[in-house]
Amino acid sequence: MERKKINLEDKVLKTIKKYNLINPKDKLVLGVSGGPDSICMLEILDKIRKNPKLNLNFEITVAHVNHLIRKEAKEDEEYVKEYCNKRNIKFYSESIDILKIANNKKVGTEEAGRVERYKYFDKILKETNSNKIAIAHNKNDKIETIIMHILRGSGISGLIGIKPKNNQYIRPLIEIERWEIEEYCQKNNLNPRIDKTNFENIYTRNKIRNIVLPYIKKEFNPNIIETIDRLSNLVKEEEEYLQKQVEKTYTEIREKEIKEEIILNLKKFNSQEKVIKSRIIIYTITRIFGNCKGIEQIHIEDIIKLCSNNIGNKYLTPNKNLKVLIKNGQIHFINQKK
């Protein structure tokens, strides 16, 4: 398949404008490992901000985390540091024992590494008085994430994958394929660091990247990345519409909202379609706790059943922090966190 030649800097700029990722006077923290994706992002954003015709005029700071897992990790750090020094870009780094943290918390090294990286990026965001964090996820990462969600039994929202913008996090390369990044690095003599563990098929993502997607491309659809990306964009549009309906309905059925408790009208809740009920529950819990971690589909089904039975003074505790109580024609979502 012949690949189209396109100016990658223009393509990234188009993504920035399309999703309003960067504005004039923004102060960005760039998460840079030294690999092709993050170095490509750094190179392109540095060129964009220095282009007087674009008049974006934003600031960048680079943050690097040494996971202390690979013996080449110190060389990766030095590579990024030297790159920044040559271009007069502020550089911050920290060494974090990810293996130790993963063992202590009984989680995988991938998950532990991701959590610690984001914590460090948030720390540098505050220290430098920045307002956005740029992460170098690309289109392939997005598709790999969607496939992982499917394999784990995700709902519809899992088909969106990685969003271009999520709170303070932005992803300028999210519409760029990996081959374009590698070609750009080669063309501009960036010589990025290569993490050899990306080729070891011990992690789910690596298996999808190195085995599943190449097989699908060869045997079924050579344009599978674009195909799934189109599906993702369609789902995103529908999700955004549904979310607006959920927020509108929530406002109509909400009777009280304070830090410790949200009260909904039971009769109005029960009159909704099941898909809206499920989303109202998720939306309400998220408003109380900031997220919906620990709430699974079975909990949502149980809450809907509890509400439909309409029996007073009955309650559920989906987890130790949340109590859902039916009382006097109302649904009480109570924060029990001490």
TIVOPA-869037 format. One record per residue: residue in one letter; x, y, z of N, C-alpha, C in turn. Coordinates in Angstrom, 2 decimals. Example, Ala and Ser with C-alpha at 12.3 -4.5 7.8 and 13.67 -1.06 7.14 Angstrom:
BEGIN
A:13.19:-5.69:7.80:12.30:-4.50:7.80:13.20:-3.30:7.80
S:12.85:-2.25:7.08:13.67:-1.06:7.14:12.90:0.03:7.87
***
This chain:
BEGIN
M:0.84:-1.19:0.00:0.00:0.00:0.00:0.88:1.25:0.00
E:0.64:2.15:-0.96:1.43:3.37:-1.06:0.97:4.37:-0.01
R:1.93:4.95:0.72:1.61:5.89:1.77:1.71:7.32:1.27
K:0.73:8.13:1.65:0.72:9.52:1.22:1.81:10.32:1.94
K:2.49:11.17:1.19:3.47:12.07:1.77:2.73:13.31:2.28
I:2.94:13.62:3.54:2.25:14.77:4.12:3.17:15.45:5.13
N:3.07:16.76:5.23:3.85:17.50:6.21:3.28:17.23:7.59
L:4.07:16.55:8.41:3.57:16.13:9.72:3.32:17.32:10.66
E:4.13:18.34:10.52:3.94:19.53:11.35:2.59:20.19:11.05
D:2.22:20.23:9.77:0.91:20.78:9.39:-0.22:19.91:9.93
K:0.00:18.60:9.89:-1.03:17.66:10.35:-1.25:17.80:11.87
V:-0.16:17.95:12.62:-0.27:18.14:14.07:-0.94:19.47:14.37
L:-0.58:20.50:13.63:-1.18:21.82:13.80:-2.69:21.76:13.55
K:-3.08:20.98:12.56:-4.51:20.80:12.25:-5.24:20.15:13.43
T:-4.61:19.15:14.05:-5.18:18.49:15.23:-5.30:19.47:16.39
I:-4.27:20.29:16.58:-4.27:21.29:17.66:-5.45:22.25:17.50
K:-5.66:22.72:16.28:-6.75:23.66:16.01:-8.12:22.98:16.10
K:-8.20:21.76:15.58:-9.46:21.02:15.55:-10.02:20.80:16.95
Y:-9.15:20.45:17.90:-9.59:20.15:19.26:-9.25:21.25:20.26
N:-8.77:22.39:19.75:-8.41:23.53:20.60:-7.46:23.09:21.73
L:-6.38:22.41:21.34:-5.46:21.84:22.33:-4.52:22.89:22.93
I:-4.09:23.84:22.10:-3.11:24.84:22.57:-3.57:26.23:22.15
N:-3.47:27.17:23.09:-3.80:28.56:22.83:-2.59:29.45:23.10
P:-2.58:30.67:22.55:-1.48:31.60:22.85:-1.33:31.80:24.36
K:-0.09:31.89:24.81:0.27:32.11:26.23:0.11:30.86:27.09
D:-0.28:29.72:26.50:-0.32:28.48:27.28:1.08:28.12:27.76
K:1.13:27.41:28.89:2.41:26.89:29.40:2.26:25.38:29.51
L:3.03:24.67:28.68:2.89:23.22:28.57:4.03:22.48:29.25
V:3.67:21.37:29.90:4.65:20.39:30.35:4.56:19.22:29.38
L:5.69:18.86:28.76:5.72:17.75:27.80:6.32:16.52:28.48
G:5.57:15.43:28.50:6.12:14.17:29.00:6.97:13.53:27.92
V:8.28:13.49:28.14:9.21:13.00:27.10:10.07:11.87:27.64
S:9.91:10.69:27.05:10.71:9.52:27.46:12.02:9.45:26.69
G:12.01:10.02:25.48:13.17:9.91:24.59:12.90:8.98:23.43
G:11.73:8.30:23.45:11.34:7.42:22.35:10.83:8.21:21.15
P:10.57:7.54:20.03:10.15:8.22:18.80:8.93:9.12:18.97
D:7.90:8.65:19.67:6.66:9.43:19.82:6.90:10.75:20.54
S:7.52:10.67:21.72:7.67:11.87:22.54:8.69:12.84:21.96
I:9.74:12.32:21.32:10.74:13.21:20.70:10.14:13.89:19.47
C:9.34:13.15:18.73:8.64:13.73:17.58:7.72:14.85:18.04
M:6.96:14.60:19.12:6.07:15.62:19.66:6.84:16.86:20.10
L:7.95:16.64:20.81:8.77:17.76:21.29:9.32:18.58:20.13
E:9.84:17.90:19.12:10.42:18.58:17.96:9.36:19.42:17.23
I:8.20:18.82:17.02:7.14:19.52:16.27:6.57:20.70:17.07
L:6.29:20.51:18.35:5.74:21.60:19.16:6.74:22.74:19.32
D:8.03:22.38:19.40:9.06:23.43:19.49:9.09:24.27:18.21
K:8.93:23.61:17.06:8.91:24.33:15.78:7.65:25.18:15.64
I:6.52:24.62:16.07:5.25:25.35:15.96:5.27:26.62:16.81
R:5.78:26.51:18.04:5.76:27.68:18.93:6.73:28.76:18.48
K:7.76:28.36:17.72:8.76:29.33:17.25:8.41:29.93:15.89
N:7.33:29.44:15.30:6.93:29.94:13.98:6.12:31.23:14.15
P:6.71:32.38:13.77:6.03:33.67:13.99:4.73:33.81:13.20
K:4.61:33.09:12.09:3.40:33.18:11.26:2.18:32.59:11.97
L:2.43:31.63:12.86:1.32:30.95:13.55:0.81:31.73:14.76
N:1.70:32.52:15.33:1.32:33.40:16.45:0.69:32.64:17.62
L:1.21:31.43:17.89:0.72:30.67:19.04:1.48:31.06:20.32
N:2.79:31.19:20.19:3.60:31.76:21.27:3.33:31.13:22.64
F:3.45:29.79:22.73:3.28:29.11:24.01:4.64:28.67:24.54
E:4.69:28.37:25.82:5.94:27.93:26.46:5.92:26.42:26.66
I:7.12:25.81:26.63:7.19:24.37:26.91:8.27:24.07:27.95
T:7.97:23.08:28.78:8.90:22.52:29.75:8.86:21.01:29.57
V:10.01:20.37:29.65:10.07:18.91:29.46:10.22:18.21:30.81
A:9.42:17.15:31.01:9.51:16.32:32.21:9.81:14.88:31.79
H:10.81:14.29:32.43:11.25:12.93:32.08:11.29:12.08:33.34
V:10.78:10.84:33.24:10.82:9.91:34.37:11.71:8.72:34.02
N:12.71:8.47:34.88:13.55:7.29:34.76:12.94:6.21:35.64
H:12.43:5.14:35.01:11.73:4.08:35.74:12.67:3.11:36.46
L:13.95:3.25:36.23:14.97:2.39:36.85:14.74:0.90:36.56
I:14.14:0.61:35.42:13.88:-0.79:35.05:14.93:-1.29:34.05
R:15.18:-0.49:33.02:16.12:-0.88:31.97:17.50:-0.29:32.21
K:18.53:-1.05:31.85:19.90:-0.57:32.08:20.22:0.65:31.22
E:19.47:0.81:30.10:19.70:1.95:29.20:18.96:3.21:29.66
A:18.21:3.11:30.78:17.33:4.21:31.20:18.10:5.51:31.45
K:19.29:5.42:32.02:20.08:6.63:32.29:20.51:7.28:30.98
E:20.81:6.47:29.98:21.18:7.01:28.67:19.99:7.71:28.02
D:18.79:7.16:28.21:17.57:7.81:27.71:17.43:9.20:28.34
E:17.63:9.26:29.64:17.52:10.53:30.37:18.54:11.54:29.85
E:19.77:11.10:29.67:20.83:12.00:29.18:20.53:12.50:27.77
Y:19.95:11.63:26.95:19.60:11.99:25.58:18.58:13.13:25.57
V:17.53:12.99:26.40:16.49:14.02:26.46:17.05:15.31:27.04
K:17.88:15.17:28.06:18.49:16.35:28.71:19.35:17.12:27.72
E:20.16:16.40:26.95:21.03:17.04:25.96:20.21:17.72:24.86
Y:19.14:17.06:24.42:18.25:17.63:23.41:17.71:18.97:23.90
C:17.25:19.00:25.14:16.67:20.23:25.72:17.72:21.32:25.91
N:18.89:20.93:26.36:19.97:21.91:26.57:20.34:22.62:25.27
K:20.40:21.86:24.17:20.75:22.43:22.87:19.72:23.45:22.40
R:18.48:23.26:22.81:17.39:24.13:22.34:16.90:25.09:23.42
N:17.64:25.13:24.54:17.31:26.05:25.64:15.89:25.83:26.17
I:15.54:24.54:26.36:14.23:24.16:26.89:14.41:23.68:28.34
K:13.56:24.16:29.23:13.65:23.75:30.63:13.41:22.25:30.75
F:14.25:21.59:31.53:14.21:20.13:31.64:14.16:19.70:33.11
Y:13.22:18.83:33.42:13.11:18.26:34.76:13.11:16.74:34.65
S:13.74:16.07:35.60:13.71:14.60:35.58:13.68:14.07:37.00
E:13.20:12.85:37.11:13.16:12.18:38.42:13.29:10.68:38.21
S:14.05:10.03:39.09:14.19:8.58:39.07:13.21:7.98:40.07
I:12.40:7.04:39.61:11.39:6.41:40.46:11.50:4.89:40.32
D:11.60:4.21:41.46:11.73:2.74:41.45:10.36:2.11:41.20
I:10.03:1.95:39.93:8.70:1.46:39.54:8.48:0.00:39.97
L:9.52:-0.83:39.86:9.38:-2.23:40.26:9.01:-2.35:41.72
K:9.65:-1.54:42.56:9.38:-1.56:44.00:7.94:-1.13:44.28
I:7.51:-0.06:43.62:6.14:0.45:43.79:5.12:-0.58:43.32
A:5.39:-1.20:42.16:4.47:-2.21:41.61:4.33:-3.39:42.57
N:5.44:-3.83:43.15:5.41:-4.95:44.11:4.66:-4.58:45.38
N:4.92:-3.37:45.88:4.26:-2.92:47.12:2.76:-2.78:46.94
K:2.35:-2.28:45.79:0.92:-2.04:45.55:0.24:-3.22:44.86
K:1.05:-4.25:44.55:0.53:-5.46:43.89:-0.20:-5.13:42.58
V:0.45:-4.31:41.76:-0.07:-3.98:40.43:1.04:-4.25:39.42
G:0.67:-4.27:38.13:1.65:-4.49:37.07:2.60:-3.30:36.93
T:3.78:-3.54:36.38:4.76:-2.46:36.22:4.26:-1.40:35.24
E:3.49:-1.82:34.22:2.93:-0.86:33.26:2.01:0.13:33.96
E:1.10:-0.40:34.76:0.13:0.43:35.48:0.84:1.34:36.49
A:1.78:0.75:37.25:2.53:1.54:38.24:3.31:2.66:37.56
G:3.94:2.33:36.43:4.71:3.34:35.69:3.84:4.47:35.19
R:2.67:4.13:34.67:1.75:5.15:34.16:1.30:6.09:35.28
V:0.90:5.51:36.41:0.42:6.32:37.55:1.51:7.25:38.05
E:2.72:6.73:38.20:3.82:7.54:38.74:4.25:8.63:37.75
R:4.21:8.32:36.46:4.55:9.35:35.45:3.58:10.52:35.53
Y:2.30:10.18:35.55:1.29:11.24:35.58:1.37:12.06:36.87
K:1.67:11.40:37.99:1.85:12.12:39.26:3.01:13.10:39.16
Y:4.08:12.66:38.51:5.25:13.53:38.36:4.95:14.68:37.41
F:4.26:14.40:36.32:3.90:15.47:35.38:3.01:16.52:36.06
D:2.07:16.05:36.88:1.21:16.97:37.63:2.02:17.84:38.59
K:3.03:17.22:39.19:3.91:17.95:40.13:4.66:19.06:39.40
I:5.21:18.75:38.23:5.95:19.75:37.46:5.00:20.83:36.92
L:3.76:20.43:36.59:2.75:21.39:36.16:2.58:22.49:37.22
K:2.47:22.07:38.48:2.28:23.03:39.57:3.55:23.85:39.81
E:4.70:23.17:39.82:5.97:23.85:40.09:6.29:24.94:39.07
T:5.92:24.69:37.82:6.25:25.64:36.74:5.08:26.57:36.41
N:4.00:26.43:37.19:2.80:27.25:36.95:2.29:27.08:35.52
S:2.37:25.84:35.03:1.88:25.53:33.69:0.39:25.19:33.76
N:-0.26:25.09:32.60:-1.69:24.81:32.61:-2.11:23.58:31.80
K:-1.15:22.97:31.06:-1.47:21.78:30.28:-0.29:20.81:30.26
I:-0.62:19.53:30.12:0.40:18.48:30.01:0.21:17.78:28.68
A:1.25:17.76:27.85:1.18:17.12:26.54:1.74:15.70:26.62
I:0.93:14.74:26.22:1.32:13.32:26.21:1.38:12.86:24.75
A:2.37:12.01:24.43:2.65:11.68:23.02:1.91:10.44:22.50
H:0.69:10.21:22.98:-0.09:9.10:22.42:-0.42:9.37:20.96
N:-0.30:8.32:20.13:-0.61:8.46:18.71:-1.85:7.63:18.34
K:-2.18:7.63:17.05:-3.39:6.93:16.59:-3.30:5.42:16.84
N:-2.12:4.85:16.68:-1.94:3.41:16.94:-2.22:3.09:18.41
D:-1.72:3.96:19.32:-1.98:3.77:20.75:-3.48:3.76:21.02
K:-4.17:4.67:20.37:-5.64:4.78:20.52:-6.32:3.48:20.10
I:-5.93:2.94:18.94:-6.56:1.72:18.42:-6.22:0.52:19.30
E:-4.97:0.44:19.75:-4.56:-0.64:20.66:-5.38:-0.61:21.94
T:-5.62:0.60:22.45:-6.41:0.76:23.67:-7.85:0.30:23.46
I:-8.43:0.63:22.30:-9.80:0.20:21.99:-9.88:-1.32:21.95
I:-8.91:-1.97:21.31:-8.91:-3.44:21.23:-8.78:-4.04:22.63
M:-7.93:-3.44:23.47:-7.79:-3.91:24.86:-9.12:-3.80:25.60
H:-9.83:-2.69:25.39:-11.13:-2.50:26.03:-12.13:-3.56:25.57
I:-12.12:-3.86:24.27:-13.03:-4.88:23.73:-12.74:-6.24:24.37
L:-11.47:-6.58:24.46:-11.07:-7.87:25.03:-11.46:-7.99:26.50
R:-11.53:-6.84:27.19:-11.88:-6.85:28.62:-13.37:-6.69:28.87
G:-14.16:-6.62:27.78:-15.60:-6.52:27.94:-16.09:-5.12:28.22
S:-15.48:-4.14:27.57:-15.86:-2.75:27.79:-17.25:-2.44:27.26
G:-17.83:-1.37:27.80:-19.08:-0.84:27.25:-18.79:0.03:26.04
I:-19.83:0.73:25.56:-19.72:1.57:24.37:-18.63:2.62:24.51
S:-18.53:3.25:25.69:-17.56:4.34:25.88:-16.12:3.85:25.70
G:-15.88:2.56:25.89:-14.53:2.01:25.71:-14.08:2.05:24.27
L:-15.04:2.19:23.33:-14.70:2.24:21.90:-14.18:3.61:21.48
I:-14.22:4.58:22.39:-13.66:5.90:22.09:-12.14:5.85:22.15
G:-11.62:5.02:23.07:-10.17:4.92:23.20:-9.59:6.11:23.93
I:-8.51:6.65:23.40:-7.81:7.78:24.02:-8.32:9.08:23.43
K:-8.75:9.99:24.27:-9.29:11.27:23.80:-8.17:12.27:23.51
P:-8.40:13.18:22.54:-7.39:14.21:22.23:-7.14:15.15:23.41
K:-8.19:15.32:24.22:-8.10:16.26:25.34:-8.88:15.70:26.51
N:-8.27:15.69:27.69:-8.92:15.19:28.89:-8.44:16.00:30.08
N:-9.27:16.95:30.50:-8.89:17.91:31.54:-7.62:18.65:31.11
Q:-6.54:18.57:31.92:-5.33:19.31:31.56:-4.42:18.56:30.59
Y:-4.79:17.32:30.25:-3.95:16.50:29.37:-4.34:16.67:27.90
I:-3.37:16.93:27.07:-3.61:17.06:25.63:-2.72:16.07:24.88
R:-3.18:15.67:23.69:-2.45:14.67:22.90:-2.34:15.13:21.45
P:-1.36:15.95:21.13:-1.22:16.54:19.79:-0.97:15.52:18.68
L:-0.47:14.32:19.02:-0.16:13.31:17.99:-1.27:12.27:17.81
I:-2.43:12.50:18.40:-3.46:11.46:18.45:-4.02:11.10:17.07
E:-3.83:11.95:16.06:-4.30:11.63:14.70:-3.14:11.24:13.77
I:-2.00:10.94:14.38:-0.80:10.57:13.61:-0.50:9.09:13.81
E:-0.25:8.37:12.70:0.10:6.95:12.81:1.58:6.77:13.14
R:1.89:5.62:13.72:3.25:5.36:14.19:4.27:5.42:13.06
W:3.91:4.91:11.87:4.86:4.92:10.76:5.23:6.35:10.36
E:4.27:7.28:10.49:4.54:8.68:10.16:5.55:9.28:11.15
I:5.42:8.90:12.40:6.32:9.39:13.45:7.73:8.87:13.21
E:7.83:7.57:12.92:9.14:6.97:12.68:9.82:7.59:11.46
E:9.00:7.84:10.43:9.53:8.46:9.21:10.01:9.89:9.48
Y:9.26:10.61:10.29:9.61:11.99:10.63:10.93:12.03:11.43
C:11.06:11.13:12.39:12.29:11.06:13.20:13.51:10.79:12.33
Q:13.34:9.88:11.37:14.43:9.53:10.47:14.79:10.71:9.56
K:13.76:11.34:9.00:13.95:12.47:8.09:14.66:13.64:8.77
N:14.37:13.85:10.07:14.93:14.98:10.80:16.12:14.61:11.68
N:16.64:13.39:11.47:17.84:12.92:12.18:17.73:13.09:13.70
L:16.59:12.69:14.25:16.37:12.87:15.69:17.00:11.73:16.50
N:17.19:10.58:15.89:17.81:9.42:16.54:17.22:9.13:17.92
P:15.91:8.91:17.98:15.28:8.67:19.29:15.76:7.38:19.93
R:15.56:7.28:21.23:15.91:6.08:21.96:14.84:5.00:21.68
I:15.25:3.76:21.60:14.33:2.66:21.34:14.23:1.77:22.57
D:13.01:1.64:23.08:12.76:0.79:24.24:12.53:-0.64:23.73
K:13.52:-1.50:23.97:13.46:-2.87:23.45:12.33:-3.69:24.06
T:11.84:-3.28:25.23:10.75:-4.03:25.86:9.45:-3.91:25.06
N:9.38:-2.92:24.16:8.20:-2.79:23.30:8.05:-3.96:22.33
F:9.15:-4.69:22.15:9.12:-5.83:21.21:8.97:-7.17:21.94
E:8.88:-7.10:23.29:8.70:-8.32:24.08:7.21:-8.55:24.29
N:6.72:-9.67:23.83:5.28:-9.93:23.86:4.82:-10.56:25.17
I:5.13:-9.86:26.27:4.70:-10.34:27.59:3.55:-9.50:28.12
Y:3.37:-8.29:27.56:2.27:-7.42:27.97:1.16:-7.49:26.93
T:-0.08:-7.28:27.37:-1.23:-7.34:26.46:-1.08:-6.35:25.31
R:-0.70:-5.10:25.64:-0.57:-4.09:24.59:0.46:-4.50:23.54
N:1.58:-5.05:23.97:2.61:-5.48:23.02:2.12:-6.61:22.13
K:1.33:-7.51:22.69:0.78:-8.60:21.88:-0.16:-8.07:20.82
I:-0.98:-7.08:21.20:-1.90:-6.46:20.24:-1.11:-5.73:19.16
R:-0.08:-5.00:19.59:0.75:-4.20:18.67:1.56:-5.08:17.72
N:2.17:-6.11:18.25:3.14:-6.89:17.48:2.58:-8.15:16.82
I:1.42:-8.62:17.33:0.86:-9.87:16.80:-0.53:-9.66:16.19
V:-1.46:-9.13:17.00:-2.87:-9.04:16.58:-3.06:-8.09:15.40
L:-2.61:-6.84:15.53:-2.82:-5.86:14.45:-2.11:-6.24:13.15
P:-0.84:-6.68:13.19:-0.20:-7.11:11.94:-0.95:-8.26:11.26
Y:-1.51:-9.19:12.07:-2.26:-10.32:11.52:-3.54:-9.83:10.83
I:-4.27:-8.92:11.50:-5.50:-8.37:10.91:-5.19:-7.63:9.62
K:-4.10:-6.85:9.64:-3.70:-6.09:8.44:-3.41:-7.02:7.27
K:-2.72:-8.11:7.57:-2.31:-9.04:6.52:-3.47:-9.88:6.02
E:-4.31:-10.39:6.93:-5.33:-11.37:6.57:-6.72:-10.78:6.28
F:-7.02:-9.61:6.84:-8.39:-9.10:6.74:-8.50:-7.68:6.18
N:-7.79:-6.74:6.79:-7.99:-5.34:6.42:-6.70:-4.55:6.61
P:-6.03:-4.20:5.51:-4.76:-3.45:5.62:-4.96:-2.05:6.20
N:-6.21:-1.56:6.18:-6.51:-0.22:6.71:-7.22:-0.29:8.05
I:-6.92:-1.32:8.86:-7.64:-1.54:10.11:-7.51:-0.37:11.08
I:-6.37:0.31:11.09:-6.17:1.46:11.99:-7.19:2.55:11.67
E:-7.31:2.88:10.38:-8.26:3.91:9.94:-9.71:3.46:10.17
T:-9.98:2.18:9.93:-11.34:1.64:10.09:-11.82:1.77:11.53
I:-10.97:1.33:12.47:-11.35:1.41:13.89:-11.39:2.87:14.36
D:-10.52:3.69:13.79:-10.52:5.12:14.16:-11.83:5.79:13.76
R:-12.34:5.44:12.57:-13.63:5.99:12.13:-14.75:5.56:13.08
L:-14.73:4.28:13.47:-15.72:3.77:14.43:-15.63:4.55:15.74
S:-14.41:4.76:16.20:-14.18:5.50:17.45:-14.76:6.91:17.38
N:-14.54:7.59:16.26:-15.04:8.96:16.11:-16.57:9.02:16.08
L:-17.19:8.00:15.46:-18.65:7.93:15.45:-19.21:7.71:16.86
V:-18.56:6.81:17.59:-18.98:6.54:18.97:-18.82:7.79:19.83
K:-17.73:8.51:19.61:-17.46:9.73:20.38:-18.58:10.76:20.18
E:-19.01:10.92:18.93:-20.10:11.87:18.64:-21.39:11.48:19.35
E:-21.70:10.18:19.31:-22.92:9.70:19.95:-22.83:9.79:21.47
E:-21.63:9.52:22.01:-21.42:9.62:23.45:-21.60:11.06:23.93
E:-21.08:12.00:23.16:-21.20:13.42:23.51:-22.66:13.85:23.54
Y:-23.43:13.36:22.55:-24.87:13.67:22.52:-25.58:13.07:23.74
L:-25.30:11.79:24.02:-25.92:11.13:25.16:-25.57:11.81:26.47
Q:-24.31:12.24:26.59:-23.86:12.90:27.81:-24.63:14.19:28.06
K:-24.91:14.93:27.00:-25.70:16.16:27.12:-27.12:15.85:27.62
Q:-27.69:14.75:27.10:-29.02:14.34:27.54:-29.00:13.92:29.01
V:-27.94:13.23:29.40:-27.80:12.79:30.80:-27.70:14.00:31.73
E:-26.87:14.97:31.36:-26.71:16.17:32.19:-28.02:16.95:32.31
K:-28.77:17.02:31.20:-30.06:17.71:31.19:-31.06:16.99:32.11
T:-31.12:15.67:31.98:-32.04:14.87:32.80:-31.65:14.94:34.26
Y:-30.34:14.87:34.54:-29.85:14.94:35.92:-30.33:16.23:36.59
T:-30.22:17.34:35.87:-30.67:18.64:36.41:-32.16:18.63:36.72
E:-32.92:17.93:35.88:-34.38:17.88:36.06:-34.80:17.00:37.25
I:-34.03:15.94:37.52:-34.46:15.02:38.59:-33.69:15.22:39.90
R:-32.67:16.05:39.89:-31.89:16.31:41.11:-32.71:17.19:42.07
E:-32.77:16.79:43.33:-33.49:17.58:44.33:-32.54:18.26:45.31
K:-31.37:17.67:45.51:-30.40:18.26:46.44:-29.01:17.77:46.09
E:-28.03:18.64:46.19:-26.64:18.24:45.96:-25.72:18.99:46.91
I:-25.09:18.25:47.81:-24.06:18.80:48.69:-22.85:17.88:48.60
K:-21.80:18.22:49.30:-20.55:17.46:49.19:-20.74:15.99:49.58
E:-21.53:15.76:50.64:-21.65:14.40:51.19:-22.79:13.60:50.57
E:-23.71:14.26:49.84:-24.91:13.55:49.41:-25.57:14.21:48.20
I:-26.09:13.37:47.31:-26.92:13.83:46.20:-28.26:13.10:46.29
I:-29.34:13.86:46.17:-30.68:13.27:46.25:-31.40:13.47:44.92
L:-31.93:12.37:44.37:-32.66:12.40:43.12:-34.13:12.04:43.37
N:-35.01:12.54:42.51:-36.43:12.20:42.58:-36.63:10.79:42.03
L:-37.16:9.91:42.87:-37.30:8.50:42.52:-38.25:8.28:41.35
K:-39.41:8.93:41.39:-40.42:8.75:40.34:-39.89:9.19:38.98
K:-39.24:10.36:38.95:-38.69:10.89:37.69:-37.55:9.99:37.18
F:-36.75:9.45:38.11:-35.67:8.54:37.73:-36.24:7.29:37.08
N:-37.26:6.71:37.71:-37.85:5.46:37.22:-38.53:5.62:35.87
S:-38.89:6.85:35.51:-39.58:7.09:34.23:-38.61:7.14:33.04
Q:-37.31:7.11:33.33:-36.31:7.21:32.26:-36.05:5.86:31.60
E:-35.53:5.91:30.37:-35.08:4.69:29.69:-33.88:4.12:30.45
K:-33.70:2.81:30.34:-32.64:2.16:31.12:-31.25:2.72:30.81
V:-30.98:3.04:29.54:-29.66:3.55:29.18:-29.39:4.88:29.88
I:-30.43:5.71:30.05:-30.27:6.99:30.75:-30.12:6.75:32.25
K:-30.89:5.80:32.78:-30.76:5.46:34.20:-29.32:5.06:34.55
S:-28.77:4.18:33.74:-27.40:3.71:33.98:-26.41:4.87:33.99
R:-26.57:5.76:33.03:-25.65:6.88:32.91:-25.88:7.92:34.00
I:-27.10:8.08:34.43:-27.40:8.99:35.55:-26.69:8.51:36.82
I:-26.73:7.20:37.04:-26.07:6.62:38.21:-24.56:6.89:38.17
I:-23.96:6.61:37.01:-22.52:6.85:36.85:-22.19:8.33:37.02
Y:-23.02:9.19:36.41:-22.80:10.63:36.48:-22.90:11.14:37.92
T:-23.90:10.65:38.65:-24.11:11.07:40.04:-22.95:10.64:40.93
I:-22.54:9.39:40.79:-21.43:8.89:41.61:-20.14:9.65:41.29
T:-19.94:9.96:40.01:-18.75:10.71:39.61:-18.76:12.12:40.20
R:-19.92:12.73:40.29:-20.03:14.07:40.88:-19.66:14.06:42.37
I:-19.94:12.95:43.03:-19.62:12.85:44.46:-18.14:12.54:44.69
F:-17.62:11.55:43.95:-16.27:11.05:44.24:-15.20:11.52:43.25
G:-15.63:12.12:42.13:-14.65:12.55:41.13:-14.37:11.49:40.09
N:-14.78:10.25:40.37:-14.62:9.15:39.42:-15.62:8.05:39.78
C:-15.60:6.99:39.00:-16.56:5.89:39.22:-15.82:4.57:39.47
K:-14.62:4.66:40.00:-13.81:3.46:40.23:-14.50:2.54:41.23
G:-14.45:1.26:40.94:-15.04:0.27:41.83:-16.52:0.02:41.59
I:-17.12:0.81:40.69:-18.54:0.61:40.36:-18.62:-0.16:39.05
E:-19.14:-1.38:39.12:-19.23:-2.24:37.95:-20.68:-2.33:37.47
Q:-20.87:-2.96:36.32:-22.20:-3.07:35.72:-23.20:-3.74:36.66
I:-22.73:-4.73:37.40:-23.62:-5.44:38.32:-24.15:-4.50:39.41
H:-23.31:-3.55:39.85:-23.74:-2.58:40.86:-24.81:-1.65:40.29
I:-24.60:-1.23:39.04:-25.56:-0.34:38.37:-26.91:-1.05:38.22
E:-26.87:-2.32:37.80:-28.09:-3.11:37.65:-28.83:-3.24:38.98
D:-28.06:-3.45:40.05:-28.67:-3.60:41.38:-29.33:-2.31:41.84
I:-28.70:-1.17:41.55:-29.26:0.13:41.94:-30.55:0.40:41.17
I:-30.55:0.08:39.87:-31.76:0.27:39.04:-32.90:-0.62:39.58
K:-32.58:-1.86:39.95:-33.57:-2.78:40.50:-34.11:-2.27:41.83
L:-33.23:-1.78:42.68:-33.62:-1.22:43.97:-34.62:-0.08:43.79
C:-34.32:0.79:42.82:-35.18:1.94:42.55:-36.54:1.51:41.99
S:-36.53:0.53:41.11:-37.78:0.09:40.47:-38.71:-0.62:41.46
N:-38.12:-1.27:42.49:-38.93:-1.93:43.51:-39.67:-0.91:44.39
N:-39.08:0.30:44.50:-39.74:1.43:45.17:-40.19:1.10:46.60
I:-39.31:0.44:47.34:-39.60:0.10:48.74:-38.75:1.00:49.64
G:-39.42:1.74:50.54:-38.73:2.71:51.38:-37.76:2.08:52.36
N:-36.74:2.87:52.73:-35.72:2.49:53.71:-34.91:1.25:53.32
K:-34.83:0.98:52.04:-33.95:-0.08:51.54:-32.69:0.58:50.97
Y:-31.54:-0.09:51.13:-30.31:0.52:50.65:-29.32:-0.53:50.13
L:-28.37:-0.05:49.37:-27.25:-0.86:48.87:-25.94:-0.15:49.21
T:-24.88:-0.94:49.39:-23.54:-0.38:49.55:-22.63:-1.05:48.51
P:-22.59:-0.49:47.30:-21.76:-1.09:46.24:-20.29:-1.19:46.63
N:-19.82:-0.26:47.47:-18.48:-0.33:48.06:-18.51:0.36:49.41
K:-17.40:0.36:50.11:-17.38:0.88:51.49:-17.62:2.39:51.57
N:-17.43:3.09:50.44:-17.57:4.55:50.46:-18.96:5.04:50.06
L:-19.72:4.21:49.36:-21.00:4.65:48.80:-22.18:3.89:49.38
K:-23.21:4.66:49.76:-24.48:4.08:50.20:-25.59:4.66:49.32
V:-26.44:3.79:48.76:-27.58:4.23:47.95:-28.84:3.84:48.70
L:-29.59:4.85:49.14:-30.76:4.63:50.00:-32.04:5.14:49.33
I:-33.11:4.32:49.39:-34.43:4.74:48.91:-35.26:5.15:50.12
K:-35.74:6.38:50.10:-36.49:6.88:51.27:-37.38:8.05:50.86
N:-38.65:7.99:51.23:-39.60:9.09:51.00:-39.65:9.54:49.53
G:-39.66:8.58:48.61:-39.76:8.90:47.20:-38.51:9.55:46.63
Q:-37.38:9.30:47.30:-36.11:9.89:46.86:-35.01:8.83:46.82
I:-34.00:9.07:45.97:-32.79:8.23:45.94:-31.66:9.04:46.55
H:-31.09:8.53:47.62:-29.99:9.21:48.31:-28.66:8.52:47.95
F:-27.78:9.25:47.31:-26.41:8.78:47.06:-25.53:9.40:48.14
I:-25.06:8.59:49.07:-24.39:9.12:50.27:-22.91:8.74:50.27
N:-22.06:9.74:50.47:-20.62:9.54:50.59:-20.29:9.15:52.03
Q:-19.88:7.89:52.23:-19.55:7.40:53.57:-18.06:7.43:53.86
K:-17.31:8.04:52.95:-15.85:8.08:53.10:-15.47:8.93:54.31
K:-14.69:8.37:55.18:-14.27:9.08:56.40:-13.06:9.97:56.11
***
